[in-house]
Structures are given as structure tokens and as C-alpha cells.
Amino acid sequence: MIRNYFKIIWRSIIREKQFTFLNILGLTIGITSCFIIGLYVYDEITYDTFHEKGERIYRINQSHIWGDWNDQYASTGPNVAVALKKDTPEFEEITRILSVGAQTMRRKNNAKEANIFKEEKSFLAEENFLDVFSFEFVNGNVQTALKEPMSMVITEKTAVRYFGNEDPIGKQLEVRETDGSWNTFTVTAVLANVPNNSHLQFDILISLNTIKERLQNDNWLWAWTGFSTYGVVKEGTNIEALTNKIQLIPPKWASLTTERLFNQPYDEFTDGKEWKLYLQPLKEIYLSDSPGSHLFGPTGKPQFVKLFTAIGILILFLCSINFMNLSTARSSKRAKEVGIRKVLGSERRSLIKQFVLESTIFVAAGTLLGLLLAQLSLSGFNAIADKQLSFIQLLINPIFIGVIILFILLLGIIAGSYPAFYLSAFRPIETLKGKVTSVFKGKNLRNGLVVFQFTISIALIICAFFVQKQLAYTSSMDLGLVKNNVLQIHNIEQLGDKVETLKAKLEANASFTHIGRSYGIPPNVWSGDKYRAFGPENPALHFTDVRTEGDFLDVLGVEFIAGRNFDPERTPDKYGVVLNEEAVKVLGWGEKENYAQDSPIGKYVAMTTESADKMEVLGVVKDFNFSSTKEKIGPLIILHQDNDWVWNYGRGRTFLAARIDPNIINNSGDLQELIEEVQEEMAQMDPSVLFEYSFMDQEFEETFRSEQRMATVLNIFTLLALIIACLGLFGLAAFSAEQRTKELGIRKVLGAKFSELAMLFSSEFTKLVLISVLLASPIAYLLVDEWLTDFAYRTPIDIWVFGVASLLAVVVTIITVSFQTIKVSRTNPIDSLRTE
Amino acid sequence: MLLQLNKISKWVQSGGQKVFLLKDIDLWVHEGDFISIMGPSGSGKSTLLNIIGMLDDFNEGEYAFLDESVHTLKEKHRSNLYKQYIGFVFQSYHLIDELTVKENLEMPLLYKKHGGSERKALVADMLDRFNIVGKKDLFPSQLSGGQQQLVGIARALIANPKLILADEPTGNLNSKQGEEIMEIFKELNNEGVTIIQVTHSEKNTSYGSRIINLLDGEVV
């Protein structure tokens, strides 16, 4: 009997190639998308799960003392760790890391140029870092690897980069300092490459003891918020009680810093706000909204994960619905077979078995093809989503296999049982007489399902539209500076005093209109400090600051609305500042309109230390975007690069920005040549300095990379959802065409024209799609509105987008249905009526 | 006595009124009978045949098949009963399009749970008997109407039924094919198979032993 079932199934697959193809294709597309999304989501939610002590590891976050104190800040000062070690025995271990940013490195005694590399991911790590986290050791001693100053732990790929196949232990690497000198480190251990699903991403660890002296200076220890502090709590610790307990630490310990650095007692510094400490479980770090980012690796976007989970589930729904719809629609064709079988003595049970078996085989085929396709398209998806997903190891995971089998059975049974129960319930004589086809119910159900599918597709289309619109809007909005044609040359600090020579050489080049040096370049101006309007009674405020020279402001093309730029001829300008409009406003000096009566020019600002000298305001520039365009423009204070009153944090990276004359350099070939010229100039001055460059407009684009990526992925899945919905619609139209053959035949005999029939037939589906448009629009509106709250500058939610999306949906519907429309409208009525 | 209908009526409600499809039908069928049911379109011939074949219900009356009263049986028993004793032949053959001739013949045996070798033997017998061995691997669509009906009859016979119900078996055939089919029925009847046929054709009734004329659901 089973053999007989398989035979029938196989032959009906062959006989109805179109149906089989549509049905399996829809399922395959759906499963493929769903599966890839599943992998993506799984990857996102399983970050940092490989650490042995993972359940007990917490990151210590604190109030964002440089901004909104209610926000969490992922970094702390170095002394949070010290205080916790002293005051909270609940912690088994406390460790901290500090990101050192990009550095230039080479192997010692092997000074070939080819062996110099830029290392972007290096941390300073405390001795016990590798006790807390379970990064896999390949070589070297775990206990002592990070103990001695100037010791370095590197990952395997880094080891290969510098040492090839040699054993790197005990060998030496050199790091270039800001002043151009080289510092020598000894490799003490090699780690396996850091897994992708770690929120900490590093290639190099340097022992924190290397900077021991700097960690002794009490002035800094609570304000130097570049550290990440992690603690391992003892087994059975009450986290809530511990969280309450550690709130006592900042008031007790931080006052030394606030007094010495800001000249404010702790209470005055906090000004009634709470300097809180938070314990964030390790597993929640990667995917958390607050704090939104940290300095040591990637952060996930919880909205993306939610969005994609939703899309995945919806697509699964869509393709399941489609499958059921098409199976049900087609089953009426099988009515005759059911009738014959019943007359010949088949029981209901065995008919149900047959249908369920059939649909299960379809689902299984679709699923297997889907998995295959997922594997084939995974590398493409990885490239788009910037992921390293792989599912080979999943294939041997029994849970995964169980889920797949469960899915096949579930969908197979659900999709097969409707036609099975429905058809087998008929009296055989009715199915034989063909009554079933004409009274076949479930039309409302199927129409409802089509509406549901199109509602989802149209909502996705509208969302995708707005995402594109917003991205286009942000990339074309007026930034207050001219971002095009700005070439940024990196690593300038390593040239030391040869920078001026380089600058002069570039100035002599007619291809450049302006050249300027800066310590930070939009959109990556992040550093900041406390400033006040000069006078002890004025409040200390947080400003973003950037060190630069007047020429750089010319390169940017920012507009001065009052005062003037730095003038290299006037020496006192070195202690002058340029403010942006927002800074003037924050300082309480009024808006642009009032400058005529009460000009900010000539007023003074100062740092907040008691002895701080006053710095004269030379000019005010129109607000321009100096960080991501996602944020509103904050107060900015532009310092002269030679200003030695204001502390210059860390090893400052310096850039040379050059505005290219687009009239001279107007093709990519010329541009390439120009860049090579600059590279040569630099190589002649100091071949050991790495030549790196970027373009400002591209850097601005970069700030939207995750959104761009999301947009691309969203577009793909929107398209797929639409394809699935169309496949379903196509199948239903085919079914409807068959059902209505007689009706349309009669109409034709009575004189209906081709166009009238076509209209009549396609309007049935257009109606459904229009209903979907009505349902989808408010849903899409809510989603888009929610998404846009992330942006400081938003594209308006225009009605016309809804109109265009609806029109698109209707056009797609008409095209999809038209194949059938043309078929039914052309049929000779004699053919259709003779079947009676 | 093979079967007995006693005051069988069937009606449908239409516009608040009972419309009788069949009214007070009495019918006795003995083993070996060859009965023709005649009457104009809509007289209830097919309905009567379907009721006899237990494919349709009735509203009133009694039906006894081999001394079992059909109207009190559960569906499963009824199905067993007709599975065992009744074979059907249809005007439009009703072969399963996806199955070959051989497989179509095998189908009723599958539902009666015959063993594989037994099925093979019975199918081979039938193919032989109707001279269609050469067609055994063809699909219904590859056969002429007469050939399809031949397969339909072979399928009805394969489970060795006592009664064959034929609903206008020659309705879709040309006269020559029709004659051939009727000859086969005649032969079967001679071998002892009871046959009830619905027909429009006077000529076809001549093969039978009894004629029942229906008009508006009543025997006339």
C-alpha cells in the first residue's frame, strides 16, 4: 500500500510540474531565508558563551558621567577595580583592560619594511585577565604571561604575521611610540584566534604592568574612563545585594579625583546626580541597548535581532501558509481520485494517511533543498551582514536535527490534514460527480491567508522604502562642512617634526587647495573634557574638544559666523579657541541673532582646575557634524594644536587633511596617481611610517554601515517575502481559473469581451491586495516611526511612499495573475462548457 | 435473495417543500438477475443505483443486503459489505489517471488486503480474460474509451463481487464499443454475476432479464 502511495505521489509530482515547482520553490525560498536568519540570530544571542566562568562574570558599568548621568557607560576609571578588590570580598577576581587603539608594530631585528603592520586591536590587560576569561592557550604559560612589564600575548594569526612558522615565545616585537621611537616587547604566550562570538576582539594583549606608574597617579584614577572592569563573583553570590553594596564605592573613592582634577568636591561634581555602578552579566554585554557600545569589540543591535527574528518567523509563516494554500487548492483536483478510492473500499483513515504522507514528503523535499540553498548562499550573506556564520557543525547537532524533523512533520501534517479531512469526509458519489470542485469551501480562509501574506509583504516594502529614504537623507543632508574631496592622511604623528615639510610639499601641489593638520577628523571627533565660562562661579560643562590648526578649518569649509580663524602669524592665538554655535549657547552667551549686541568674541573659557588659565574666544563657527549624523550636534570647542594648557590625552593620532581640487583631479586614475605621489613623499621622509589614507565622505558613510547592512538584508528578505507571496498568488489564480472556467465560459457565450473577462478575473485578487494595503500601512507606519527615533535627523514619513508601495503591490499582483487571466479569457467557451 | 428494498424514499428540501427524488420504491433482486433501470433524465435512476451501491443515503424505508439491514449499519461495516460484494462500473470509467492499467486493477485488492503474490495472480487473470495484457503498463489517457471501460469492468470484477452496478456503462462509447461491453456483461451474467445497469438505450435492455421503469422517482 505504501508503495502505491509513493507511486501516486511521484507521478502526480511529475504530472503537475508547474504546481510542484511553485510549491517546493516557495517552501525552499522560505526555509532558506528562515534558516539563514535563524543562524544569524543564534549567533547574535550566543556571544560570550564559551567562557568557563561565564555565568559568574560581570562587567562593571557606571553612570555616564560625561553625559546623561542616567545612561550607563561601559567604561570606568582604573581605580574602580582597585576599590572593588579592597571593599568587596564577594568578587573572586577583578580584572581590567584598556584599549590602546591602533599602533604600528614590527618584529625586532628584522626591519624590512614589509614587516611593519598596523595593529588595530591591542589591549593592555591585567595579570589575571586570562584567568577570568577562557581564551584558548596555544603556547606559553597562563600564570605568568601577563605578569612582567613589556610582555605581550599574541594570537595565532598575529604570530604567523610576524614570525611565520617560528616559535614566537621569547621573541621580541617593537611598537612605535608617538614620538617615533620604538618600544620593545617580549612575546610570552600565544592564544588561539579570538572566536568571532566574543564581545572582546583583540590580536594583542600587553601586560597592564607596563604602565604601572601611570596607574599610581591619583588625579586620574576615576576620570580616565577608558578601562573595562570585569569581576568574577564567588559561587552563590546575591547579585542584588552586591549591586547595592558597590554603590558606596564612588562616593568613598572618587572624591580624590574630582578634587584634584576638577577642583570640585565629590558632591559638587555629582551635583545631586548619582554616580552609580552597575553589574552587567557577561552574556548580556553584546546585545544590550544600554550601554550601546564599548571600546573593545563589536556590539550587537538588539533591534536588528528583534527585527530579523520577526522577519524570520513571518517568512516561515508566509511559506507555510503558501504551502497549505497551494496544497489545499490543488487537492480539489484530487477529489476524483478520492472518490474512486472510497468506492473501491478505502477507509477514511488510509486516505488521510495518504494526504499527510504526501504533504510531508513535499515539506521534506522543500526543507532539504532549503538547507542546501542556505549553505550555498551563506557566504554571500556573510559578506553582506559582515558575519562568519557556518552551519556545518549544526548538522551533527541532535537538537538541530530534531527541530528540523519536527518542523517537517508539523507542517506536513497541518498542510496535509486540511485537504485530507475535508475531501475524505465527502460521500464518494459527490466527489465523483465533481460536486466538490464547485462547492469546495475554504475560499474565505484562503483569501484571508493571501491578505495576511500581502499585508506582511507590503509592510516590509514600505519599511524598506523608508530605511532607504532615511539613509539617502542622512548621506545627502547639509553637514555644515564640505565632506567631499577631503583626503585624510593617517599616522602623521610618527613623522615628528617632518610634518611641516610634508605639509609644505603638499601645499606646493596644485591638486590640493587646502592642507591642514588635526588631532581628530569628522565624523570621528570623540574626545571631550570639562570647561566653563571663565570665572569660578560658572558651571563646569562637558564639551567635545578637538585640537587642530586654522588651516584645517579651511579644509573642512566650515562657516565662521563671528570672529575669525586661528592666525599662524599671531602667537597668542595658540591659547585662543574657536567655538561652535551650540557651545556658545550652552555657555549662556546667547544665540546667533544676539551676537551683534553681545558678541561672544573676546570672552574667555577655561578648564575647570583652579589654576586654569583663561582662553580667548577667537571665533564662532556654524554648527557642523563632527561625529555621527545620528546624533544632534553638541557643544564643540576647537583648540589650537600647540595649546599646552589643556592636557593632551594619550598618544594623539594626528591627521593631515587635504582638500582635492575636483577640477584638476576628476577621474579615479588621476586620484590614484595623486595618492601614490603623497605616499612617495612620505616614504622619502621616513620609510618606517605606514602610509594610510581615507576619504571624509566615506568615513561619514561608514557611520551608517550597520544601517546600510541592515537595509541590504532587509531589502533581500523583503524581496523574498514578496516572491513567496507572489508564488502563492500565482497558484491561487491558477486554481481559481480552473474553478471559474465554467462561469467565464458562460459569460463569454453571452458576449463578454476579452478585456471585460480579464478585468473581472484580476479584480478578485486586486481587491485582496488593496485590503492588504489598508492593513499594512498603519503597521508599517508604527514600525518606521519607531525606527526613526534612533536618528537625530529624520526623513519625514511621507504619504506618497505608502502610495508607491501600494501601487507596486497592485502592479505585481496584476502581472502575477495576468498569466491566468490571459489563459482564461482566451479559452474557447465550447472547451470549458463541454466538461460538464 | 440478494437484496431487497422496501418503501425506500429520498427527498431534498427545496423552498420549504420536500422534493422527492425517489418515492416508495420496492425492489427485489435475486442472485443471477440482470436488471435494467430505465427512465428519462431526472427520474432518479442514478440515485437508486447509488443507494443500492450504498454510496448514497435514503430518508425512509428499509434496505436489506444478504439479510443485513444496510440502513442500520455503521459506515465501516457498510464499506466492508460493498467492498466485498459489489463492483461498480461508471459511465466515465473513473480510472485513476496516475496509475497504469495494472495498478488500477490492483487497487481494490489493496483495500481488501490481499497478499502480493495473490494480487499479481488475480491481476494477471483479469488482464488475460479481457485480452488487455499488452496494455497493462499504459496509463488511462493512452487508451480508447472502450478500452478504458474494459479496464473499469475488469477492476469491478477483480475482487469477485456478487453484484455489479453499472451506471450507463456505454454512455460515453460509440455503438460498436457499446455492443462489445454489453456482450461482456451478458457473459458475466451467464457465469452467475448479478448485474444492475442504468441505461437510456432500449437496445441495452435487451441484454437483461428485467426492466424497471422510473418516472419522477416512482416505479411505473
Interface residues (C-beta under 8 A of the other chain):
Chain A: M1 N4 K7 I8 R11 S12 R15 K336 E337 G339 I340 R341 V343 L344 G345 S346 E347 S350 R427 P428 I429 L432
Chain B: N50 G53 L55 D56 D57 K76 S79 N80 Y82 K83 F88 F90 H94 L95 I96 D97 E98 L99 E103 E106 M107 P108 L110 Y111 K112 R155
